[in-house]
Amino acid sequence: MNPSSFMPLVMVPFLFACTHVRMPADAACYSGFTSIDPATEQRVENAWMVVVDGRISRLGSGTPPRGCDPARTQDLQGKFVIPGFIDAHAHITATGIQKIEVKDGVVTVQSASVDRITQHNARIALARGVTTVRNPGGDPEANARYDRNVASGDWLGPEARHAGAVIEPPPFVGSMFAYPRNDAEWDAEAARQAALGMTFFKLYVDLTEAELAVGIRAAHRHGLKAIAHLNTVSWTRAAELGIDGLEHALPTSADLLEPAERAKYKAQVEPSSKFMFRWFELADFDGPLIRRMIALLAEKKIPVNMTLIVNELIYNIDELDRMFPAQEKADALPEVLASVLPQLRASATGWTPADFNRARAVFPKVLAFVRLLHEAGVPMMIGTDGGGGSFFARELELHVIAGIPTWEVLRLATSKTAGLLGMGDRIGRIALGFEADLAILDADPLIDIGNAAQVHGVLNNGRLLKSADLRRCRAFQ
């Protein structure tokens, strides 16, 4: 087992309420808020909005329109409304609970989807302002079940785009993983996932280059986009083979290191996760290999999803309690937290205090890598690798710390990712005709991006849901 397995729309002007307009019976009116639309960098004070049939019907500022039903009118004075966040790496149907078995000397690691945990993940994602997720791997049948229940209204949750079972060799087994052994099996697995409504085909770290190539071809034959978390195979080679997306700020293939550094890196290989900082220590961002990789990603417009919180957490496992805000712990189900925290600690097994110091010292270089990709024009998404919205505000903050302007980071979390998901004509904007999938914040994210954590509630398909109620679940059981 590889050690890394541990691990343009036209702007519509705001309308002003000059005359009485008869409102539809189901119209909902909101007023008094500050509207923030990152796509256009438009900020409107004292804004109002009318939502009809789940879509934004009218917009304006100043005096709200007459004719709104008082029972369906909400004063959002002092609030900040922004397009709903998109967590582009959210395993919403995963439990985070692993079952490890040893039989006849063979180790297997298995995870299963549990509807009760999925429903909790979905409500908490909404409570964090996340109204859309891209789920990069999970039981495809559980994913399809999630979509049906959310579409019917039986479950509350973000709209999702999924990858099915992650393609990875043993010891990972069960419904959340698959490992085709020949061309027929590859074709059958891609066909199965496509038939269940998946959008992406997730290829994982222990696949060989040949297997990666076969997987990309199988995905494309069945209309799926191939995305990958890689280690041995370089991002450059994956781009050449036709990959459609890359996950995590871990481009840790030795093939991307210049020859002298490559030799050092290979000499340090051991069954641990120390490669997560060692690679960055040796990487030459001005060298031809990494420069070519970045240029290729930009040329082919291959999106990357950095999940910087993964690096930060692993680099600080020795201070994990400090890294976990109280709200993150409170949002987790006890049994999930009891499983995930030991897994995180185990991911840094064998690390010494000196290793943690080296990892923390190299983190600014990780952030510099993100800035290089952005400045080169590589498409980027914002994701967390949690169940939906975990540490989302911190992920935004890390991208700002990396040197990406706040407006741009907010675009990455809304309109730009909507476009990359093929949904940019209906979500990710505060604009007429767009779906009323919006986050309502108690504080201004343009003043401090960390304020993205202060979520008062969401409009989810036009339905107002308050974060406190979603966390209590009383109104939804």
matplotlib code that plots the C-alpha trace (Angstrom):
import matplotlib.pyplot as plt

x = [0.0, 1.4, 1.9, -0.2, -3.2, -3.5, -4.6, -19.8, -22.9, -24.2, -24.7, -28.3, -28.8, -30.6, -34.3, -35.8, -39.3, -41.1, -44.6, -46.8, -46.5, -48.8, -46.8, -47.4, -48.9, -45.8, -43.4, -40.9, -39.4, -36.1, -34.8, -32.2, -29.2, -25.9, -25.7, -22.3, -21.9, -18.3, -18.8, -19.2, -17.6, -20.9, -21.7, -25.1, -26.1, -29.7, -30.6, -33.9, -34.9, -38.0, -37.9, -40.6, -40.6, -37.1, -35.6, -34.6, -37.5, -36.7, -33.7, -33.2, -32.0, -33.7, -37.4, -38.7, -41.5, -45.1, -47.3, -45.2, -47.1, -46.0, -46.0, -43.5, -41.3, -38.0, -36.0, -32.3, -30.9, -27.3, -26.8, -24.6, -26.0, -23.7, -24.2, -24.3, -20.8, -19.7, -17.6, -15.9, -14.4, -17.0, -17.6, -21.1, -22.2, -19.1, -19.2, -15.5, -15.7, -13.3, -13.4, -10.0, -9.8, -7.0, -7.8, -5.2, -2.6, -4.4, -5.4, -8.6, -9.9, -13.6, -16.0, -19.8, -22.3, -25.0, -28.1, -28.4, -24.8, -25.3, -28.4, -26.5, -23.6, -26.1, -27.9, -24.5, -23.3, -26.3, -25.7, -22.2, -23.6, -22.8, -25.6, -23.8, -21.1, -18.9, -18.5, -15.2, -15.9, -18.4, -20.7, -22.5, -25.8, -25.7, -24.9, -27.9, -30.1, -28.9, -29.9, -33.3, -34.1, -32.9, -34.8, -38.0, -37.6, -37.4, -33.9, -32.5, -29.1, -26.9, -27.3, -24.5, -22.3, -20.7, -17.9, -18.8, -16.6, -12.9, -10.7, -7.9, -6.3, -6.7, -6.5, -9.4, -12.5, -16.3, -18.9, -16.9, -14.0, -13.5, -10.4, -11.0, -8.4, -8.9, -10.4, -13.8, -14.0, -12.9, -15.6, -18.2, -17.4, -17.4, -20.7, -22.2, -21.3, -22.6, -25.9, -26.3, -26.0, -22.4, -20.5, -16.9, -14.7, -12.2, -8.8, -6.5, -2.9, -1.8, -2.8, 0.0, 0.4, -1.0, -4.0, -4.5, -4.5, -7.1, -9.3, -9.3, -10.3, -13.0, -14.4, -14.5, -16.2, -19.1, -19.3, -17.6, -14.9, -11.8, -10.4, -7.5, -5.6, -2.1, 1.3, 3.5, 2.2, 3.0, 0.4, 2.2, 1.8, -1.8, -2.5, -0.9, -3.1, -6.3, -7.1, -10.0, -9.2, -6.7, -7.2, -5.2, -2.0, 0.0, 1.7, 4.2, 5.6, 9.3, 9.1, 8.4, 11.7, 14.9, 17.3, 19.5, 16.5, 14.7, 17.5, 17.4, 13.6, 13.7, 16.4, 14.1, 11.1, 9.6, 6.1, 4.9, 3.3, 6.5, 6.5, 3.8, 6.5, 9.7, 8.5, 7.9, 11.3, 13.0, 10.6, 12.1, 9.2, 11.4, 12.7, 11.7, 9.7, 7.3, 7.1, 6.1, 3.5, 1.9, 2.0, 0.3, -2.4, -3.1, -3.1, -5.4, -7.6, -7.4, -9.0, -7.2, -8.7, -6.1, -7.8, -5.1, -6.7, -5.5, -1.9, -2.4, -4.1, -1.4, 1.4, -0.1, -1.4, 0.7, -1.6, -4.8, -7.0, -5.9, -6.6, -10.2, -12.5, -15.2, -17.9, -16.3, -16.3, -19.9, -21.0, -19.7, -21.6, -19.8, -19.2, -17.7, -15.5, -14.3, -13.2, -11.8, -9.6, -7.6, -7.3, -5.8, -3.4, -2.4, -1.7, 1.4, 2.6, 6.4, 6.7, 9.2, 9.0, 11.7, 9.4, 6.5, 8.8, 10.0, 6.4, 5.3, 8.3, 7.5, 3.8, 4.5, 6.0, 2.8, 0.9, 3.4, 2.6, -1.1, -0.3, 1.8, -1.0, -3.5, -1.1, -0.5, -4.3, -4.8, -8.5, -9.1, -11.9, -12.3, -12.8, -12.3, -12.2, -14.8, -18.4, -19.6, -18.3, -15.9, -13.3, -14.7, -14.0, -10.5, -10.0, -11.0, -8.7, -5.7, -6.2, -6.2, -3.1, -1.6, -1.9, -5.1, -7.4, -10.5, -12.9, -11.2, -11.3, -15.0, -15.4, -13.6, -16.1, -19.1, -19.4, -16.1, -16.7, -20.3, -19.0, -16.5, -19.3, -21.5, -23.9, -22.9, -26.1, -28.2, -26.2, -23.2, -24.7, -27.1, -28.9, -32.3, -33.5, -30.8, -31.7, -32.1, -29.2, -27.6, -25.7, -26.7, -23.8, -23.7, -20.5, -18.8, -16.4, -14.8, -13.5, -12.4, -12.7, -12.9, -16.4, -17.5, -17.8, -20.5, -23.4, -26.9, -28.6, -29.2, -31.7, -31.8, -33.9, -35.6, -36.4, -35.0, -33.2, -31.5, -28.2, -29.2, -32.3, -30.4, -27.9, -30.8, -32.6, -35.9, -37.8, -36.7, -37.0]
y = [0.0, 3.4, 5.7, 8.4, 6.2, 7.5, 10.2, 35.1, 36.1, 39.7, 41.6, 42.4, 45.8, 46.0, 47.0, 49.7, 49.5, 52.5, 51.1, 48.5, 45.1, 42.3, 39.5, 35.8, 34.1, 32.1, 35.0, 35.4, 38.8, 39.6, 43.1, 45.1, 43.0, 43.7, 41.7, 40.4, 38.9, 37.8, 37.1, 40.9, 42.2, 43.9, 44.9, 46.5, 47.9, 47.8, 45.3, 43.5, 40.4, 38.5, 34.8, 32.9, 29.2, 28.8, 31.4, 35.1, 37.0, 40.6, 42.5, 46.0, 48.3, 50.8, 50.6, 47.0, 46.5, 46.7, 43.7, 41.2, 39.0, 40.1, 36.4, 35.7, 38.7, 38.5, 41.4, 40.6, 43.9, 43.6, 40.3, 39.7, 37.6, 35.8, 32.9, 29.6, 28.1, 25.1, 22.6, 20.9, 18.1, 16.8, 13.1, 13.8, 10.1, 8.8, 8.1, 8.7, 5.4, 2.7, -1.0, -2.7, -6.5, -9.0, -12.4, -15.0, -12.3, -10.1, -6.6, -5.0, -1.5, -1.0, 2.0, 2.0, 4.6, 5.0, 7.1, 8.5, 9.9, 11.1, 13.1, 14.6, 15.6, 17.2, 19.3, 20.4, 21.4, 23.6, 25.0, 26.1, 27.9, 25.1, 24.6, 22.5, 19.8, 17.8, 14.4, 13.0, 9.4, 7.2, 4.2, 5.0, 3.5, 5.6, 8.6, 7.9, 7.4, 10.8, 12.5, 11.0, 11.9, 15.5, 15.9, 14.6, 16.8, 13.8, 14.9, 18.3, 18.8, 20.5, 19.6, 17.2, 16.0, 12.7, 10.3, 6.7, 4.0, 5.1, 3.1, 1.7, -1.6, -3.4, -3.2, -0.8, -2.8, -2.6, -0.6, 2.6, 1.1, -0.8, -2.3, -3.5, -6.1, -6.2, -4.1, -5.7, -4.9, -1.3, -0.8, -2.5, -0.4, 2.9, 1.8, 1.0, 4.3, 6.2, 4.3, 5.4, 9.0, 9.7, 12.6, 11.8, 8.7, 8.9, 7.3, 6.9, 7.0, 3.3, 2.9, 2.4, 4.7, 2.0, 1.6, 5.4, 5.5, 2.6, 4.3, 7.7, 6.0, 3.9, 7.1, 9.0, 6.1, 6.4, 10.2, 10.5, 13.0, 11.3, 13.0, 11.7, 11.9, 10.8, 10.1, 7.9, 9.1, 12.7, 15.4, 16.1, 12.5, 12.5, 15.7, 14.1, 11.0, 13.2, 13.6, 16.0, 17.1, 16.8, 16.6, 17.9, 20.0, 16.9, 16.6, 14.4, 12.3, 11.9, 12.5, 16.2, 16.7, 17.6, 14.7, 15.5, 16.2, 13.1, 10.9, 12.4, 11.9, 8.3, 7.6, 8.8, 6.6, 4.8, 3.6, 6.9, 10.2, 12.2, 12.5, 15.2, 17.7, 16.1, 16.6, 20.3, 20.7, 19.4, 20.8, 23.5, 25.7, 27.5, 24.2, 23.0, 20.0, 21.9, 24.8, 22.5, 20.8, 24.1, 25.3, 22.1, 22.3, 25.9, 25.0, 22.1, 23.9, 21.1, 22.1, 21.5, 21.3, 22.0, 21.1, 23.0, 22.1, 18.5, 19.7, 22.0, 19.4, 16.7, 19.2, 20.0, 16.6, 17.0, 19.9, 18.5, 19.8, 23.3, 22.8, 21.7, 24.6, 23.9, 24.3, 21.6, 19.2, 20.1, 19.6, 16.0, 13.0, 11.5, 8.1, 9.8, 12.1, 9.1, 7.4, 10.4, 11.9, 8.6, 8.2, 11.7, 11.1, 7.8, 9.5, 11.0, 7.8, 7.9, 11.6, 13.2, 16.8, 17.6, 16.3, 18.5, 21.5, 20.7, 20.3, 23.6, 25.3, 24.1, 25.1, 28.6, 26.8, 24.8, 28.1, 29.5, 26.5, 27.4, 31.0, 29.8, 27.7, 30.6, 33.1, 30.8, 30.5, 27.0, 26.6, 26.1, 24.9, 25.2, 21.9, 20.5, 16.7, 16.5, 15.5, 18.8, 22.3, 21.1, 23.8, 25.6, 29.1, 28.0, 26.7, 30.1, 31.8, 29.7, 30.6, 34.3, 33.8, 32.2, 35.5, 35.1, 38.2, 37.9, 38.6, 35.9, 33.4, 34.0, 33.5, 30.2, 29.2, 30.2, 31.3, 29.8, 26.4, 26.5, 27.1, 24.2, 21.9, 22.9, 24.7, 28.3, 29.2, 28.7, 28.9, 30.8, 34.3, 36.7, 37.5, 37.4, 33.9, 32.2, 29.6, 31.1, 29.0, 31.6, 31.9, 34.4, 35.6, 37.5, 39.3, 40.7, 38.2, 41.0, 42.6, 39.2, 36.1, 34.1, 35.6, 33.0, 30.8, 33.1, 31.6, 32.7, 30.4, 29.6, 29.8, 26.4, 26.2, 29.3, 27.8, 29.7, 27.4, 28.8, 27.3, 26.9, 24.9, 22.7, 21.9, 21.1, 19.1, 19.5, 21.1, 18.3, 15.0]
z = [0.0, -1.0, 1.9, 0.3, 0.7, 4.2, 3.3, -19.5, -18.2, -18.9, -15.6, -15.1, -13.5, -10.2, -10.5, -8.4, -6.8, -8.4, -8.9, -7.3, -8.9, -8.1, -6.5, -7.2, -4.2, -3.5, -3.8, -0.9, -0.3, 1.4, 2.3, 4.1, 3.3, 1.6, -1.6, -2.7, -6.2, -6.7, -10.4, -11.1, -7.9, -7.3, -3.8, -3.1, 0.3, 1.5, -1.2, -1.6, -3.6, -4.6, -5.0, -7.0, -7.6, -6.2, -8.5, -8.2, -9.8, -9.0, -7.5, -6.2, -3.5, -1.2, -0.5, -1.0, -3.6, -2.4, -2.6, -0.7, 1.7, 5.2, 6.2, 3.4, 4.0, 5.8, 7.1, 6.7, 8.0, 8.9, 6.9, 3.9, 1.1, -1.3, -3.8, -2.0, -1.5, -3.6, -1.8, -4.7, -2.7, -0.3, 0.4, 1.4, 1.3, 3.2, 6.9, 7.7, 9.6, 8.5, 9.3, 9.3, 9.2, 9.1, 7.7, 6.8, 7.0, 4.5, 5.6, 4.2, 4.8, 4.2, 4.5, 3.9, 3.4, 6.1, 5.2, 8.7, 8.5, 4.9, 6.0, 8.8, 6.5, 4.1, 6.8, 8.2, 4.8, 4.3, 7.8, 6.7, 3.6, 1.1, -1.4, -4.0, -3.6, -5.9, -4.3, -5.6, -4.7, -2.9, -3.2, -6.5, -5.3, -2.2, -4.3, -6.6, -3.5, -2.2, -5.4, -5.5, -1.9, -2.2, -5.5, -3.9, -0.8, 1.5, 2.5, 3.0, 1.3, -1.3, -4.9, -5.8, -8.7, -7.9, -8.6, -7.8, -6.3, -6.1, -8.3, -6.1, -5.5, -2.1, 0.8, 0.1, -0.6, -0.4, -2.1, -2.0, -3.9, -7.1, -8.8, -12.4, -13.5, -17.3, -20.1, -19.7, -16.0, -16.5, -19.1, -16.9, -13.9, -15.9, -17.5, -14.0, -12.6, -15.6, -15.5, -11.8, -12.8, -11.8, -13.4, -12.5, -12.4, -9.5, -10.1, -7.0, -5.8, -6.2, -9.9, -12.3, -15.3, -17.6, -15.3, -15.2, -19.0, -19.2, -16.6, -18.4, -21.6, -19.9, -18.3, -21.5, -23.4, -21.0, -20.8, -17.4, -16.5, -15.1, -12.0, -9.9, -6.7, -7.8, -6.3, -8.3, -11.7, -12.3, -13.0, -16.2, -17.4, -16.3, -18.3, -21.4, -20.9, -20.9, -17.2, -16.6, -13.0, -10.2, -6.5, -3.5, -3.1, -3.3, -6.8, -5.1, -8.0, -8.0, -11.8, -11.2, -9.2, -11.0, -11.2, -8.2, -6.0, -7.4, -6.2, -2.7, -2.6, -3.7, -1.1, 1.6, 0.6, 3.6, 4.6, 6.1, 5.1, 5.4, 1.6, 2.1, 3.2, 1.8, -1.8, -1.3, 0.4, -2.8, -5.5, -7.8, -8.9, -11.3, -12.8, -16.3, -15.0, -12.8, -15.1, -18.0, -15.8, -14.8, -18.5, -19.6, -16.9, -18.0, -21.7, -21.3, -18.7, -16.3, -13.0, -9.7, -6.3, -3.6, -0.3, 1.5, 4.8, 4.3, 4.3, 7.2, 9.3, 8.6, 9.2, 12.6, 13.8, 17.0, 17.9, 16.5, 19.3, 18.5, 14.8, 15.3, 16.1, 18.6, 15.9, 13.7, 16.6, 17.5, 13.9, 13.8, 14.9, 18.0, 16.3, 13.2, 15.3, 17.3, 14.1, 12.2, 14.9, 15.4, 11.6, 11.4, 14.2, 12.6, 9.3, 10.9, 12.5, 13.0, 12.7, 15.2, 16.5, 13.9, 11.2, 12.3, 12.4, 8.8, 7.6, 9.1, 7.7, 4.2, 4.3, 2.9, -0.1, -0.5, -0.6, -3.1, -5.3, -5.3, -6.2, -9.1, -10.5, -10.2, -11.8, -14.7, -15.4, -14.2, -13.4, -9.6, -7.3, -3.6, -1.7, 1.8, 1.7, 4.4, 4.5, 3.2, 4.2, 6.9, 7.4, 4.4, 5.7, 6.6, 3.1, 1.7, 4.2, 3.2, -0.5, 0.5, 2.6, -0.5, -2.3, -4.3, -3.9, -1.8, -4.6, -6.7, -3.9, -3.5, -7.2, -6.9, -4.2, -6.3, -9.9, -11.3, -9.8, -11.0, -14.5, -14.2, -13.1, -16.1, -13.8, -14.4, -16.2, -13.1, -9.9, -8.5, -9.1, -7.6, -10.8, -12.3, -13.2, -11.2, -8.6, -5.1, -3.7, -1.5, 1.8, 4.4, 6.5, 9.8, 8.9, 5.8, 4.0, 2.1, 5.3, 6.6, 4.6, 7.8, 8.2, 5.7, 8.8, 10.3, 8.4, 9.5, 7.1, 3.4, 0.7, -0.7, -3.9, -2.5, 0.9, 3.9, 6.3, 9.4, 10.4, 14.0, 13.0, 10.6, 13.4, 15.9, 13.2, 15.2, 12.3, 9.9, 11.8]

ax = plt.figure().add_subplot(projection="3d")
ax.plot(x, y, z, "-o")
ax.set_aspect("equal")
plt.show()
